[in-house]
C-alpha cells in the first residue's frame, strides 16, 4: 500500500475531550463576529462545534483499508468490468470549510482480486471525511482502488453540488464533475470509450439522494493485453 493510504488507524487523543486552546479559538471567533461566548446559549457551543468538526473529519485518523477477496474463475467472453454506481458522500471543502454533497461512480477491470460494494463505499467515505478538494478526492479514490486491488484499469467519476454559504441551501443549479482513468482505461482509446459509455455522463444525471449504491458487472470488448501500466 502507498504511504498515502495507511492500512492502520493512527493513535490519537480521545475524541471526547476538547483541548482548551481549541475551545478558546472558537470563543475568539464568536467574539470576532460580535457575539458573547459567555452568554447562556453559547457556553457549550465551542465544545460542540469542535467535536462535530472532529467527527466530520474523522478520515484524517483512519487508514483506507478494505476487505478484498479472490476473483472467481475467469469466464470466456472478454474481461469483466465491475461498476459501482451512485455512491453518495459528503465532504468538507478545504478552501472554506463548506459542506459539499456528491455521488461517485467507479468502474474497475479486475485482475486477481475484487471487493464488495460496501467496502468501496467505506473507502470513499473515509477519503471524503478529510479536508478535501473534489479533484483530489477523485484521484485519491481511484488510487486507493488501484493500490488495494491491483486491477488492470480504474475509472472514477465524481459529481457534486455545493452548499451556498449565505443560505445554507444546496446550489442545485451548479454541478461539478471530475473524472480520472488509470491503467488500460487511460491508455487504450477503445477501452476508454467503452468504459465511458458504460458509466454514463455522471452520477447526478439521475441523482436521487436516497437511492442505494448498486454494483453491477458488465463485459466490454477489449484488446487482449493483460499487463498493467
GIPE-V761178 format. One record per backbone hydrogen bond with DSSP energy under -1.0 kcal/mol. CO is the residue of the C=O (numbers start at 1). NH is the residue of the N-H. Records with the same first field share a line. If there is no record, write none. Layout:
CO=NH, NH
This chain:
2=5
19=23
20=24
21=25
22=26
23=27
24=28
25=29
26=30
27=31
28=32
29=33
30=35
31=34
36=39
39=42
44=48
45=49
46=50
47=51
48=52
49=53
50=54
51=55
52=56
53=57
55=58
57=60
58=61
59=62
63=65
69=114
79=220
81=218
82=108
83=216
84=106
85=214
87=104
89=102
91=100
92=132
93=97
98=93
99=163
100=91
101=161
102=89
103=159
104=87
105=157
106=84
107=155
108=82
109=152
112=71
114=69
116=120
117=121
118=122
119=123
120=124
121=125
122=126
123=127
124=128
125=129
129=59
132=94
133=137
134=138
135=139
136=140
137=141
138=142
139=143
140=144
141=145
142=146
143=147
144=148
145=149
146=150
152=184
153=109
154=182
155=107
156=180
157=105
158=178
159=103
160=176
161=101
162=171
164=168
169=164
170=172
171=174
176=160
178=158
180=156
182=154, 185
183=187
184=188
188=192
189=193
190=194
191=195
192=196
193=197
194=198
195=199
196=200
202=205
204=207
208=211
214=85
216=83
218=81
223=225
